Amino acid sequence: MRNSAQTARARGTAMEQQAAEWLQLRGLTLLGRNQYAKGGELDLVMQDGDTLVFVEVKHRVTTQYGHPLEAVTAQKQRRLVHAARVYLAKRQLYCPCRFDILSVVGSPPDLTFEWVKAAFDAF
């Protein structure tokens, strides 16, 4: 029997897969998933034209206890920026970048997506 951490991880992986597919239908190209860097993780790394896009995927079954977008706090943004800098440095990439958030609410197959492009800047 799987423990709750494994179950949550499996749900997160499945939701990130659905998010990647949803974004691909809107013209983005998937480059990587779950890119780990000391102190942070990048859910999805995608290409949008000439721009490298770091996508944070946040899912909630309901907004009863808050909207998924509210979960991307200033502290979380700093960790994402750090992870993105490590990702770029390791690959010696110098290109335009942006940070998007994809909010997902509901349970499959009834999901609502809200895509916030350039949700925050590197600081």
MMTF fields as JSON, N, C-alpha, C and O atoms, coordinates in Angstrom:
{
  "mmtfVersion": "1.0.0",
  "mmtfProducer": "UNKNOWN",
  "numBonds": 491,
  "numAtoms": 492,
  "numGroups": 123,
  "numChains": 1,
  "numModels": 1,
  "chainsPerModel": [1],
  "groupsPerChain": [123],
  "chainIdList": ["A"],
  "bondAtomList": [4, 2, 8, 6, 12, 10, 16, 14, 20, 18, 24, 22, 28, 26, 32, 30, 36, 34, 40, 38, 44, 42, 48, 46, 52, 50, 56, 54, 60, 58, 64, 62, 68, 66, 72, 70, 76, 74, 80, 78, 84, 82, 88, 86, 92, 90, 96, 94, 100, 98, 104, 102, 108, 106, 112, 110, 116, 114, 120, 118, 124, 122, 128, 126, 132, 130, 136, 134, 140, 138, 144, 142, 148, 146, 152, 150, 156, 154, 160, 158, 164, 162, 168, 166, 172, 170, 176, 174, 180, 178, 184, 182, 188, 186, 192, 190, 196, 194, 200, 198, 204, 202, 208, 206, 212, 210, 216, 214, 220, 218, 224, 222, 228, 226, 232, 230, 236, 234, 240, 238, 244, 242, 248, 246, 252, 250, 256, 254, 260, 258, 264, 262, 268, 266, 272, 270, 276, 274, 280, 278, 284, 282, 288, 286, 292, 290, 296, 294, 300, 298, 304, 302, 308, 306, 312, 310, 316, 314, 320, 318, 324, 322, 328, 326, 332, 330, 336, 334, 340, 338, 344, 342, 348, 346, 352, 350, 356, 354, 360, 358, 364, 362, 368, 366, 372, 370, 376, 374, 380, 378, 384, 382, 388, 386, 392, 390, 396, 394, 400, 398, 404, 402, 408, 406, 412, 410, 416, 414, 420, 418, 424, 422, 428, 426, 432, 430, 436, 434, 440, 438, 444, 442, 448, 446, 452, 450, 456, 454, 460, 458, 464, 462, 468, 466, 472, 470, 476, 474, 480, 478, 484, 482, 488, 486],
  "bondOrderList": [1, 1, 1, 1, 1, 1, 1, 1, 1, 1, 1, 1, 1, 1, 1, 1, 1, 1, 1, 1, 1, 1, 1, 1, 1, 1, 1, 1, 1, 1, 1, 1, 1, 1, 1, 1, 1, 1, 1, 1, 1, 1, 1, 1, 1, 1, 1, 1, 1, 1, 1, 1, 1, 1, 1, 1, 1, 1, 1, 1, 1, 1, 1, 1, 1, 1, 1, 1, 1, 1, 1, 1, 1, 1, 1, 1, 1, 1, 1, 1, 1, 1, 1, 1, 1, 1, 1, 1, 1, 1, 1, 1, 1, 1, 1, 1, 1, 1, 1, 1, 1, 1, 1, 1, 1, 1, 1, 1, 1, 1, 1, 1, 1, 1, 1, 1, 1, 1, 1, 1, 1, 1],
  "groupList": [{"groupName": "MET", "atomNameList": ["N", "CA", "C", "O"], "elementList": ["N", "C", "C", "O"], "formalChargeList": [0, 0, 0, 0], "bondAtomList": [1, 0, 2, 1, 3, 2], "bondOrderList": [1, 1, 2], "singleLetterCode": "M", "chemCompType": "L-PEPTIDE LINKING"}, {"groupName": "ARG", "atomNameList": ["N", "CA", "C", "O"], "elementList": ["N", "C", "C", "O"], "formalChargeList": [0, 0, 0, 0], "bondAtomList": [1, 0, 2, 1, 3, 2], "bondOrderList": [1, 1, 2], "singleLetterCode": "R", "chemCompType": "L-PEPTIDE LINKING"}, {"groupName": "ASN", "atomNameList": ["N", "CA", "C", "O"], "elementList": ["N", "C", "C", "O"], "formalChargeList": [0, 0, 0, 0], "bondAtomList": [1, 0, 2, 1, 3, 2], "bondOrderList": [1, 1, 2], "singleLetterCode": "N", "chemCompType": "L-PEPTIDE LINKING"}, {"groupName": "SER", "atomNameList": ["N", "CA", "C", "O"], "elementList": ["N", "C", "C", "O"], "formalChargeList": [0, 0, 0, 0], "bondAtomList": [1, 0, 2, 1, 3, 2], "bondOrderList": [1, 1, 2], "singleLetterCode": "S", "chemCompType": "L-PEPTIDE LINKING"}, {"groupName": "ALA", "atomNameList": ["N", "CA", "C", "O"], "elementList": ["N", "C", "C", "O"], "formalChargeList": [0, 0, 0, 0], "bondAtomList": [1, 0, 2, 1, 3, 2], "bondOrderList": [1, 1, 2], "singleLetterCode": "A", "chemCompType": "L-PEPTIDE LINKING"}, {"groupName": "GLN", "atomNameList": ["N", "CA", "C", "O"], "elementList": ["N", "C", "C", "O"], "formalChargeList": [0, 0, 0, 0], "bondAtomList": [1, 0, 2, 1, 3, 2], "bondOrderList": [1, 1, 2], "singleLetterCode": "Q", "chemCompType": "L-PEPTIDE LINKING"}, {"groupName": "THR", "atomNameList": ["N", "CA", "C", "O"], "elementList": ["N", "C", "C", "O"], "formalChargeList": [0, 0, 0, 0], "bondAtomList": [1, 0, 2, 1, 3, 2], "bondOrderList": [1, 1, 2], "singleLetterCode": "T", "chemCompType": "L-PEPTIDE LINKING"}, {"groupName": "GLY", "atomNameList": ["N", "CA", "C", "O"], "elementList": ["N", "C", "C", "O"], "formalChargeList": [0, 0, 0, 0], "bondAtomList": [1, 0, 2, 1, 3, 2], "bondOrderList": [1, 1, 2], "singleLetterCode": "G", "chemCompType": "PEPTIDE LINKING"}, {"groupName": "GLU", "atomNameList": ["N", "CA", "C", "O"], "elementList": ["N", "C", "C", "O"], "formalChargeList": [0, 0, 0, 0], "bondAtomList": [1, 0, 2, 1, 3, 2], "bondOrderList": [1, 1, 2], "singleLetterCode": "E", "chemCompType": "L-PEPTIDE LINKING"}, {"groupName": "TRP", "atomNameList": ["N", "CA", "C", "O"], "elementList": ["N", "C", "C", "O"], "formalChargeList": [0, 0, 0, 0], "bondAtomList": [1, 0, 2, 1, 3, 2], "bondOrderList": [1, 1, 2], "singleLetterCode": "W", "chemCompType": "L-PEPTIDE LINKING"}, {"groupName": "LEU", "atomNameList": ["N", "CA", "C", "O"], "elementList": ["N", "C", "C", "O"], "formalChargeList": [0, 0, 0, 0], "bondAtomList": [1, 0, 2, 1, 3, 2], "bondOrderList": [1, 1, 2], "singleLetterCode": "L", "chemCompType": "L-PEPTIDE LINKING"}, {"groupName": "TYR", "atomNameList": ["N", "CA", "C", "O"], "elementList": ["N", "C", "C", "O"], "formalChargeList": [0, 0, 0, 0], "bondAtomList": [1, 0, 2, 1, 3, 2], "bondOrderList": [1, 1, 2], "singleLetterCode": "Y", "chemCompType": "L-PEPTIDE LINKING"}, {"groupName": "LYS", "atomNameList": ["N", "CA", "C", "O"], "elementList": ["N", "C", "C", "O"], "formalChargeList": [0, 0, 0, 0], "bondAtomList": [1, 0, 2, 1, 3, 2], "bondOrderList": [1, 1, 2], "singleLetterCode": "K", "chemCompType": "L-PEPTIDE LINKING"}, {"groupName": "ASP", "atomNameList": ["N", "CA", "C", "O"], "elementList": ["N", "C", "C", "O"], "formalChargeList": [0, 0, 0, 0], "bondAtomList": [1, 0, 2, 1, 3, 2], "bondOrderList": [1, 1, 2], "singleLetterCode": "D", "chemCompType": "L-PEPTIDE LINKING"}, {"groupName": "VAL", "atomNameList": ["N", "CA", "C", "O"], "elementList": ["N", "C", "C", "O"], "formalChargeList": [0, 0, 0, 0], "bondAtomList": [1, 0, 2, 1, 3, 2], "bondOrderList": [1, 1, 2], "singleLetterCode": "V", "chemCompType": "L-PEPTIDE LINKING"}, {"groupName": "PHE", "atomNameList": ["N", "CA", "C", "O"], "elementList": ["N", "C", "C", "O"], "formalChargeList": [0, 0, 0, 0], "bondAtomList": [1, 0, 2, 1, 3, 2], "bondOrderList": [1, 1, 2], "singleLetterCode": "F", "chemCompType": "L-PEPTIDE LINKING"}, {"groupName": "HIS", "atomNameList": ["N", "CA", "C", "O"], "elementList": ["N", "C", "C", "O"], "formalChargeList": [0, 0, 0, 0], "bondAtomList": [1, 0, 2, 1, 3, 2], "bondOrderList": [1, 1, 2], "singleLetterCode": "H", "chemCompType": "L-PEPTIDE LINKING"}, {"groupName": "PRO", "atomNameList": ["N", "CA", "C", "O"], "elementList": ["N", "C", "C", "O"], "formalChargeList": [0, 0, 0, 0], "bondAtomList": [1, 0, 2, 1, 3, 2], "bondOrderList": [1, 1, 2], "singleLetterCode": "P", "chemCompType": "L-PEPTIDE LINKING"}, {"groupName": "CYS", "atomNameList": ["N", "CA", "C", "O"], "elementList": ["N", "C", "C", "O"], "formalChargeList": [0, 0, 0, 0], "bondAtomList": [1, 0, 2, 1, 3, 2], "bondOrderList": [1, 1, 2], "singleLetterCode": "C", "chemCompType": "L-PEPTIDE LINKING"}, {"groupName": "ILE", "atomNameList": ["N", "CA", "C", "O"], "elementList": ["N", "C", "C", "O"], "formalChargeList": [0, 0, 0, 0], "bondAtomList": [1, 0, 2, 1, 3, 2], "bondOrderList": [1, 1, 2], "singleLetterCode": "I", "chemCompType": "L-PEPTIDE LINKING"}],
  "groupTypeList": [0, 1, 2, 3, 4, 5, 6, 4, 1, 4, 1, 7, 6, 4, 0, 8, 5, 5, 4, 4, 8, 9, 10, 5, 10, 1, 7, 10, 6, 10, 10, 7, 1, 2, 5, 11, 4, 12, 7, 7, 8, 10, 13, 10, 14, 0, 5, 13, 7, 13, 6, 10, 14, 15, 14, 8, 14, 12, 16, 1, 14, 6, 6, 5, 11, 7, 16, 17, 10, 8, 4, 14, 6, 4, 5, 12, 5, 1, 1, 10, 14, 16, 4, 4, 1, 14, 11, 10, 4, 12, 1, 5, 10, 11, 18, 17, 18, 1, 15, 13, 19, 10, 3, 14, 14, 7, 3, 17, 17, 13, 10, 6, 15, 8, 9, 14, 12, 4, 4, 15, 13, 4, 15],
  "groupIdList": [1, 2, 3, 4, 5, 6, 7, 8, 9, 10, 11, 12, 13, 14, 15, 16, 17, 18, 19, 20, 21, 22, 23, 24, 25, 26, 27, 28, 29, 30, 31, 32, 33, 34, 35, 36, 37, 38, 39, 40, 41, 42, 43, 44, 45, 46, 47, 48, 49, 50, 51, 52, 53, 54, 55, 56, 57, 58, 59, 60, 61, 62, 63, 64, 65, 66, 67, 68, 69, 70, 71, 72, 73, 74, 75, 76, 77, 78, 79, 80, 81, 82, 83, 84, 85, 86, 87, 88, 89, 90, 91, 92, 93, 94, 95, 96, 97, 98, 99, 100, 101, 102, 103, 104, 105, 106, 107, 108, 109, 110, 111, 112, 113, 114, 115, 116, 117, 118, 119, 120, 121, 122, 123],
  "secStructList": [7, 7, 7, 2, 2, 2, 2, 2, 2, 2, 2, 2, 2, 2, 2, 2, 2, 2, 2, 2, 2, 2, 2, 2, 6, 6, 6, 7, 3, 3, 3, 3, 3, 3, 3, 3, 3, 6, 6, 3, 3, 3, 3, 3, 3, 3, 3, 3, 6, 6, 3, 3, 3, 3, 3, 3, 3, 3, 3, 3, 1, 7, 1, 6, 6, 7, 7, 4, 4, 4, 4, 7, 7, 2, 2, 2, 2, 2, 2, 2, 2, 2, 2, 2, 2, 2, 2, 2, 2, 2, 2, 6, 7, 7, 1, 7, 3, 3, 3, 3, 3, 3, 3, 3, 3, 3, 3, 6, 6, 3, 3, 3, 3, 3, 3, 3, 3, 3, 3, 3, 7, 7, 7],
  "xCoordList": [0.841, 0.0, 0.883, 1.886, 0.513, 1.307, 0.99, -0.148, 2.021, 1.76, 1.251, 1.242, 0.83, 0.2, 1.17, 0.75, 2.451, 3.43, 3.577, 3.663, 3.606, 3.699, 2.44, 2.515, 1.292, 0.029, -0.021, -0.418, 0.378, 0.39, 1.366, 1.065, 2.516, 3.516, 2.958, 3.15, 2.268, 1.672, 0.593, 0.501, -0.218, -1.244, -0.584, -1.031, 0.483, 1.195, 1.801, 1.736, 2.386, 2.975, 1.905, 2.111, 0.768, -0.329, -0.858, -1.16, -0.971, -1.477, -0.476, -0.875, 0.817, 1.83, 1.811, 2.038, 1.539, 1.421, 0.24, 0.355, -0.886, -2.059, -1.786, -2.2, -1.093, -0.751, 0.163, -0.035, 1.164, 2.081, 1.323, 1.555, 0.423, -0.363, -1.239, -1.359, -1.852, -2.702, -1.897, -2.357, -0.688, 0.171, 0.683, 0.809, 0.976, 1.431, 0.346, 0.652, -0.909, -2.012, -2.107, -2.75, -1.474, -1.465, -0.144, 0.141, 0.656, 1.832, 3.177, 4.2, 3.222, 4.498, 5.093, 4.37, 6.406, 7.12, 7.721, 8.399, 7.474, 7.997, 9.472, 9.855, 10.302, 11.738, 12.142, 13.094, 11.433, 11.794, 10.724, 9.898, 10.762, 9.835, 10.618, 11.626, 10.135, 10.723, 12.236, 12.977, 12.676, 14.101, 14.482, 14.017, 15.322, 15.691, 16.976, 17.918, 16.984, 18.19, 18.198, 17.145, 19.362, 19.449, 18.501, 18.648, 17.537, 16.612, 15.355, 14.511, 15.196, 13.982, 13.797, 14.702, 12.613, 12.271, 11.457, 10.599, 11.739, 10.982, 10.009, 10.432, 8.71, 7.714, 7.838, 8.012, 7.747, 7.834, 8.784, 8.762, 9.608, 10.44, 9.974, 9.991, 9.554, 8.959, 9.547, 10.188, 9.316, 9.779, 8.551, 7.617, 8.558, 7.489, 8.163, 8.551, 8.299, 9.058, 10.517, 11.14, 11.07, 12.463, 12.615, 13.726, 11.516, 11.521, 11.482, 10.671, 12.366, 12.356, 11.366, 11.445, 10.449, 9.381, 9.474, 9.473, 9.556, 9.536, 8.107, 7.63, 7.43, 6.018, 5.849, 6.269, 5.236, 4.863, 3.407, 2.524, 3.161, 1.819, 1.271, 1.891, 0.108, -0.541, -1.948, -2.727, -2.271, -3.569, -4.297, -3.697, -5.586, -6.475, -7.758, -8.209, -8.331, -9.601, -10.705, -11.626, -10.6, -11.588, -10.86, -9.729, -11.509, -10.908, -11.428, -11.258, -12.048, -12.621, -11.589, -11.914, -10.355, -9.31, -8.285, -7.154, -8.673, -7.786, -7.552, -7.633, -7.267, -7.007, -5.566, -4.685, -5.313, -3.942, -2.918, -1.762, -3.326, -2.383, -1.836, -0.714, -2.629, -2.206, -1.057, -0.382, -0.835, 0.216, 1.606, 2.602, 1.69, 2.989, 3.382, 3.226, 3.886, 4.264, 5.596, 6.263, 5.962, 7.257, 8.408, 9.375, 8.311, 9.354, 9.435, 10.529, 8.287, 8.259, 8.844, 9.575, 8.53, 9.077, 10.598, 11.272, 11.141, 12.605, 13.236, 14.28, 12.605, 13.128, 13.074, 13.997, 12.005, 11.884, 12.927, 13.517, 13.146, 14.163, 15.537, 16.321, 15.826, 17.113, 17.261, 18.298, 16.231, 16.283, 16.46, 17.191, 15.806, 15.943, 17.365, 17.92, 17.949, 19.331, 20.295, 21.208, 20.097, 20.937, 20.731, 21.698, 19.49, 19.17, 19.894, 20.514, 19.809, 20.439, 21.957, 22.603, 22.525, 23.984, 24.534, 25.548, 23.871, 24.342, 24.367, 25.212, 23.422, 23.305, 23.938, 23.897, 24.521, 25.144, 24.19, 24.56, 22.964, 21.943, 21.846, 21.871, 21.737, 21.553, 20.418, 20.632, 19.218, 18.051, 16.974, 17.034, 15.989, 14.869, 14.143, 13.964, 13.731, 13.031, 11.824, 11.756, 10.878, 9.762, 9.258, 9.507, 8.546, 7.972, 6.451, 5.844, 5.846, 4.397, 3.871, 4.595, 2.612, 1.919, 0.703, -0.056, 0.523, -0.673, -1.464, -1.049, -2.602, -3.501, -4.486, -5.051, -4.68, -5.622, -6.564, -6.129, -7.865, -8.868, -9.813, -10.267, -10.1, -11.053, -10.421, -9.281, -11.198, -10.751, -10.959, -11.968, -9.996, -10.152, -11.454, -11.821, -12.15, -11.804, -12.295, -12.126, -12.896, -13.477, -12.466, -12.494, -11.577, -10.519, -10.68, -11.072, -10.368, -10.352, -8.923, -8.31, -8.391, -7.022, -7.03, -7.857, -6.114, -5.888, -4.388, -3.608, -4.0, -2.59, -2.205, -2.73, -1.296, -0.796, 0.614, 1.57, 0.718, 2.021, 2.771, 2.179, 4.084, 4.941, 4.349, 4.169, 4.054, 3.402, 4.261, 3.74, 5.574, 6.495, 7.841, 8.105, 8.676, 9.992, 11.081, 10.879, 12.22, 13.396, 13.822, 13.849, 14.153, 14.549, 15.871, 16.362],
  "yCoordList": [-1.183, 0.0, 1.243, 1.299, 2.219, 3.44, 4.39, 4.477, 5.098, 6.063, 7.366, 7.526, 8.291, 9.523, 10.404, 11.095, 10.396, 11.197, 10.679, 11.466, 9.364, 8.78, 9.083, 9.382, 9.004, 9.29, 10.748, 11.046, 11.652, 13.077, 13.345, 14.131, 12.708, 12.875, 12.392, 13.038, 11.255, 10.709, 11.643, 11.849, 12.205, 13.167, 14.401, 14.906, 14.888, 16.056, 15.805, 16.666, 14.638, 14.273, 14.211, 14.7, 13.614, 13.511, 14.898, 15.161, 15.78, 17.128, 17.925, 18.677, 17.767, 18.455, 17.957, 18.734, 16.663, 16.121, 16.756, 17.146, 16.857, 17.491, 18.959, 19.475, 19.636, 21.046, 21.209, 22.113, 20.335, 20.4, 20.196, 20.91, 19.229, 18.98, 20.176, 20.545, 20.784, 21.957, 23.106, 23.78, 23.33, 24.402, 24.079, 24.98, 22.823, 22.44, 22.703, 23.083, 22.504, 22.799, 24.299, 24.704, 25.107, 26.552, 27.062, 28.259, 26.134, 26.524, 26.428, 26.682, 26.074, 25.94, 24.556, 23.601, 24.461, 23.203, 22.795, 23.591, 21.571, 21.066, 20.727, 19.973, 21.289, 21.006, 20.149, 19.374, 20.28, 19.522, 19.609, 20.521, 18.624, 18.575, 18.283, 17.577, 18.839, 18.584, 18.749, 17.83, 19.909, 20.229, 20.714, 21.764, 19.952, 20.264, 21.077, 20.834, 22.043, 22.809, 22.992, 22.988, 23.148, 23.296, 24.411, 25.566, 24.044, 25.032, 25.237, 26.047, 24.525, 24.728, 23.708, 22.937, 23.718, 22.81, 23.582, 24.392, 23.319, 23.909, 22.846, 21.793, 23.12, 22.128, 21.823, 20.669, 22.859, 22.689, 23.734, 24.894, 23.32, 24.242, 24.108, 23.021, 25.237, 25.204, 26.304, 27.233, 26.178, 27.162, 27.821, 27.14, 29.15, 29.922, 30.867, 31.976, 30.434, 31.216, 31.248, 30.199, 32.443, 32.607, 32.666, 32.816, 32.55, 32.732, 31.394, 30.522, 31.249, 30.089, 30.405, 31.463, 29.493, 29.741, 28.734, 27.523, 29.25, 28.415, 28.481, 29.546, 27.335, 27.298, 26.621, 25.482, 27.336, 26.777, 26.323, 27.124, 25.044, 24.485, 24.359, 23.742, 24.951, 24.855, 24.32, 24.852, 23.259, 22.602, 22.575, 22.344, 22.812, 22.635, 21.997, 22.322, 21.114, 20.5, 21.547, 21.561, 22.419, 23.47, 24.729, 24.658, 25.864, 27.12, 27.465, 28.594, 26.52, 26.747, 27.307, 28.147, 26.843, 27.3, 28.189, 28.32, 28.794, 29.7, 29.26, 28.079, 30.225, 29.975, 29.491, 29.921, 28.613, 28.112, 29.227, 29.099, 30.307, 31.4, 32.005, 32.51, 31.951, 32.51, 31.724, 32.219, 30.509, 29.657, 30.033, 29.539, 30.892, 31.3, 32.606, 33.705, 32.438, 33.565, 34.175, 33.643, 35.27, 35.901, 34.938, 34.888, 34.181, 33.195, 32.118, 31.732, 31.639, 30.63, 31.223, 30.542, 32.463, 33.13, 33.198, 32.959, 33.52, 33.577, 32.207, 32.117, 31.147, 29.789, 29.438, 28.817, 29.832, 29.556, 30.332, 29.799, 31.568, 32.375, 31.743, 31.649, 31.314, 30.664, 29.394, 29.179, 28.567, 27.321, 27.623, 26.913, 28.656, 29.035, 29.502, 29.164, 30.267, 30.73, 29.549, 29.525, 28.583, 27.377, 26.619, 26.177, 26.472, 25.782, 26.454, 25.78, 27.774, 28.523, 28.411, 28.214, 28.536, 28.487, 27.111, 27.019, 26.037, 24.682, 24.42, 23.681, 25.042, 24.815, 25.932, 25.912, 26.903, 28.068, 28.698, 28.966, 28.93, 29.533, 31.027, 31.462, 31.793, 33.241, 33.571, 33.726, 33.675, 33.897, 34.608, 34.638, 35.178, 35.769, 34.68, 33.561, 35.024, 34.074, 34.755, 35.98, 33.931, 34.472, 33.388, 32.196, 33.85, 32.966, 33.021, 34.073, 31.896, 31.786, 30.926, 30.105, 31.123, 30.257, 29.693, 30.427, 28.384, 27.749, 27.206, 26.256, 27.821, 27.41, 26.389, 26.583, 25.301, 24.262, 24.017, 23.756, 24.104, 23.874, 22.783, 22.798, 21.842, 20.78, 19.409, 19.245, 18.427, 17.034, 16.537, 16.852, 15.751, 15.234, 14.456, 13.726, 14.596, 15.366, 16.807, 17.534, 17.233, 18.576, 19.539, 19.788, 20.074, 20.968, 22.347, 22.477, 23.368, 24.741, 25.243, 25.177, 25.749, 26.247, 27.766, 28.367, 28.381, 29.825, 30.035, 29.687, 30.602, 30.776, 32.235, 33.11, 32.489, 33.844, 33.918, 33.398, 34.573, 34.74, 35.865, 36.856, 35.692, 36.702, 37.105, 38.29, 36.118, 36.343, 37.144, 37.878, 37.005, 37.775, 37.845, 37.092, 38.759, 38.957, 38.439, 38.322, 38.137, 37.797, 39.073, 40.146, 38.954, 40.146, 39.947, 40.846],
  "zCoordList": [0.0, 0.0, 0.0, 0.711, -0.785, -0.898, 0.251, 0.713, 0.698, 1.761, 1.16, -0.061, 2.006, 1.528, 0.743, -0.185, 1.092, 0.343, -1.081, -2.025, -1.24, -2.578, -3.391, -4.583, -2.736, -3.413, -3.851, -4.977, -2.968, -3.31, -4.453, -5.352, -4.428, -5.496, -6.829, -7.86, -6.804, -8.026, -8.564, -9.774, -7.682, -8.113, -8.717, -9.747, -8.075, -8.582, -9.95, -10.827, -10.137, -11.428, -12.51, -13.621, -12.189, -13.153, -13.515, -14.679, -12.53, -12.789, -13.627, -14.516, -13.352, -14.154, -15.599, -16.526, -15.791, -17.142, -17.87, -19.032, -17.184, -17.808, -18.097, -19.135, -17.189, -17.387, -18.598, -19.41, -18.721, -19.861, -21.167, -22.143, -21.184, -22.394, -22.737, -23.905, -21.722, -21.925, -22.521, -23.443, -21.99, -22.508, -23.91, -24.739, -24.187, -25.519, -26.56, -27.69, -26.189, -27.098, -27.391, -28.359, -26.567, -26.74, -27.312, -27.276, -27.84, -28.601, -27.907, -28.543, -26.636, -25.957, -26.209, -26.493, -26.101, -26.279, -24.937, -24.288, -24.532, -23.266, -23.414, -24.309, -22.532, -22.515, -21.321, -21.409, -20.215, -19.019, -17.955, -17.941, -17.053, -15.923, -14.667, -14.689, -13.57, -12.254, -12.269, -11.921, -12.668, -12.673, -11.275, -10.831, -10.588, -9.218, -9.177, -9.931, -8.278, -7.98, -6.473, -5.837, -5.913, -4.466, -4.018, -4.415, -3.192, -2.666, -3.478, -3.094, -4.602, -5.379, -6.473, -6.792, -7.04, -8.13, -9.153, -8.803, -10.423, -11.517, -12.026, -12.502, -11.926, -12.346, -13.836, -14.228, -14.658, -16.107, -16.677, -16.268, -17.611, -18.369, -19.806, -20.383, -20.377, -21.708, -22.574, -22.084, -23.86, -24.834, -25.445, -25.87, -25.486, -26.128, -27.109, -26.744, -28.34, -29.319, -28.909, -28.751, -28.736, -28.311, -26.792, -26.283, -26.079, -24.631, -23.898, -24.211, -22.924, -22.037, -20.911, -20.287, -20.661, -19.69, -18.559, -18.782, -17.348, -16.139, -15.604, -15.21, -15.596, -15.221, -13.866, -13.663, -12.962, -11.661, -11.769, -12.077, -11.517, -11.598, -10.18, -9.314, -9.959, -8.65, -8.835, -9.626, -8.097, -8.224, -6.884, -5.834, -6.946, -5.802, -6.328, -7.426, -5.566, -5.948, -5.866, -6.683, -4.871, -4.653, -4.178, -3.697, -4.317, -3.828, -2.432, -1.972, -1.767, -0.437, 0.543, 1.381, 0.434, 1.364, 0.668, 1.137, -0.441, -1.151, -2.588, -2.923, -3.406, -4.829, -4.998, -4.253, -5.953, -6.159, -6.4, -5.995, -7.047, -7.308, -6.011, -5.981, -4.949, -3.666, -3.043, -2.14, -3.519, -2.962, -3.46, -2.931, -4.462, -4.986, -4.277, -4.809, -3.086, -2.224, -2.676, -3.563, -2.069, -2.373, -2.089, -2.849, -1.009, -0.69, -1.779, -2.191, -2.238, -3.298, -4.587, -5.305, -4.874, -6.056, -5.992, -6.995, -4.829, -4.672, -4.934, -5.58, -4.436, -4.678, -6.166, -6.693, -6.833, -8.267, -9.071, -10.011, -8.702, -9.388, -9.191, -10.135, -7.975, -7.699, -8.544, -9.173, -8.555, -9.331, -10.819, -11.511, -11.309, -12.722, -13.021, -14.066, -12.123, -12.329, -12.377, -13.202, -11.508, -11.514, -12.83, -13.45, -13.248, -14.505, -15.68, -16.502, -15.747, -16.842, -16.79, -17.818, -15.593, -15.45, -15.823, -16.514, -15.37, -15.679, -17.176, -17.681, -17.875, -19.317, -20.147, -21.377, -19.451, -20.089, -21.096, -22.24, -20.654, -21.501, -21.228, -20.077, -22.28, -22.205, -23.161, -24.363, -22.622, -23.474, -22.659, -21.43, -23.352, -22.613, -21.823, -22.304, -20.612, -19.746, -19.124, -19.026, -18.709, -17.927, -16.975, -17.157, -15.965, -14.956, -15.073, -14.869, -15.4, -15.513, -14.379, -13.815, -14.055, -13.107, -13.819, -14.452, -13.711, -14.239, -13.062, -12.397, -12.82, -11.753, -12.32, -13.396, -11.578, -11.986, -10.811, -9.689, -11.092, -10.058, -10.542, -11.686, -9.659, -9.969, -9.892, -9.459, -10.326, -10.391, -11.808, -12.438, -12.321, -13.683, -13.807, -12.886, -14.91, -16.107, -16.07, -17.048, -14.972, -14.872, -14.249, -13.044, -15.079, -14.617, -15.248, -16.408, -14.46, -14.956, -14.847, -13.782, -15.966, -16.02, -16.071, -16.758, -15.348, -15.419, -15.57, -14.684, -16.689, -17.044, -16.873, -17.561, -15.964, -15.746, -16.326, -15.75, -17.474, -18.124, -17.427, -17.0, -17.318, -16.676, -15.327, -15.045, -14.512, -13.222, -12.258, -11.419, -12.374, -11.538, -12.258, -13.196, -11.798, -12.38, -11.444, -10.236, -12.02, -11.204, -10.499, -11.102, -9.229, -8.468, -7.809, -7.127]
}
